[in-house]
Amino acid sequence: MSYNITLKKVESSRLPEVDFDTIPFGKTFSDHMFVADYKDGAWTNLEIIPFGPISLSPVNLALHYGQSIFEGMKATLSKDGKPLFFRPEMHAKRINASAARMCMPDIPEDLFLEALHQLVDLDQNWIPPSEGSALYIRPLMFATDEMLGVKVSSTYKFMIMTGPVGPYYPKPVKLLVESHYVRAAKGGVGEAKTAGNYAASLLPARKANEQGYDQVMWMDSAEFKYVQEVGTMNIFFVIDGKVITPATDGAILKGITRNTILQILKAKGIPVEERLLSIDEIAAAYKEGKLDEVFGSGTAAVIANVSEIKYGDLVMEMKPIETHRIAHMIKKEITDLRSGVLEDTYNWIVPVAAKTVTA
Ligand SMILES: *Cc1c(COP(=O)(O)O)cnc(C)c1O
């Protein structure tokens, strides 16, 4: 199916005011955004318009009861300057998995992708060229019925915003193993990228920050025994040369970077396990000197090295970051695939290609 997306361009671009070398994450947005409305069972009013405020009723259902989901993805430039997406169809599928859990309507994959291509093609000059920089893309869907009362909304808005980020060189993070709060429980909404999950994480994160830690390491909700995620990233451990990541169990967000890393490791013949991993197994490996590396994975940072983990009274100091060879190899592999230095044998790279845009 082909979609008719109307275009209202900005009168003058804000791009000349932006310095790509000093952009704070998440505060600068490109000239345009995509907007669509869901009503009477169909997506309508598809348009690309200047980025800016939208008006909402104070009794907008999403504000009160939280039917709101999002995605986070990136477009980058290849080394010869072509704009590229990384596994965009995975994000199209995941927003629909989130939508299904939150009783929200499906966004047809071809609509999601067409909106994405047209928007990023139009604002492609906003993609910063330097390595490690990217155009961050934020698809968002939320309820728009105007009433009070907990119910499934019958109308929604789907939007896509973009903005330049980076260069992003995350410093190694210190993690605090959470022993009181949980991010998600089996049967809950942990697998959905839905707004409330992030609201729920703020207080534990603030408490960890007050103790000098960057992020919380989330444990399973039943026993506080098995590792789930860290902050808003999936997590990997390298123990005695073997890579281990918690198996997704319904409470863990199914990261696309996580999936990418698993495929790269398998392709390279590096032993990797997805399974239950207890914090006590990690502590034991640490004490035996076998905890080689720990890193988080997510679209924003790609890989975040971990320098320290605090579990009760035990402070686990990681080996020097320069020795974290797996983390380094993966980051380089993903960067080289995106820049076109490496041939994309996985079919993960999708060139940005707008079809016709009607004025
Ligand atoms: C988005 C997210 C991730 C990482 O997912 P990617 O697809 O790799 O960006 C991990 N955990 C949580 C809680 C997230 O919201």
The ligand as a MOL file (V3000), in Angstrom:
LIG
                    3D

  0  0  0     0  0            999 V3000
M  V30 BEGIN CTAB
M  V30 COUNTS 15 15 0 0 0
M  V30 BEGIN ATOM
M  V30 1 C 15.2140 0.6940 24.4620 0
M  V30 2 C 15.6610 -0.1130 25.6300 0
M  V30 3 C 16.7400 -1.0140 25.5650 0
M  V30 4 C 17.6630 -1.1200 24.3710 0
M  V30 5 O 17.0240 -1.4390 23.2080 0
M  V30 6 P 17.7220 -1.1240 21.7830 0
M  V30 7 O 16.7410 -1.6160 20.8070 0
M  V30 8 O 18.9960 -1.8600 21.7620 0
M  V30 9 O 17.9200 0.3590 21.7400 0
M  V30 10 C 17.0070 -1.8140 26.6570 0
M  V30 11 N 16.2750 -1.7100 27.7900 0
M  V30 12 C 15.2620 -0.8400 27.9060 0
M  V30 13 C 14.4940 -0.7870 29.1750 0
M  V30 14 C 14.9310 -0.0120 26.8360 0
M  V30 15 O 13.9400 0.8630 26.9560 0
M  V30 END ATOM
M  V30 BEGIN BOND
M  V30 1 1 1 2
M  V30 2 1 2 3
M  V30 3 2 2 14
M  V30 4 1 3 4
M  V30 5 2 3 10
M  V30 6 1 4 5
M  V30 7 1 5 6
M  V30 8 2 6 7
M  V30 9 1 6 8
M  V30 10 1 6 9
M  V30 11 1 10 11
M  V30 12 2 11 12
M  V30 13 1 12 13
M  V30 14 1 12 14
M  V30 15 1 14 15
M  V30 END BOND
M  V30 END CTAB
M  END
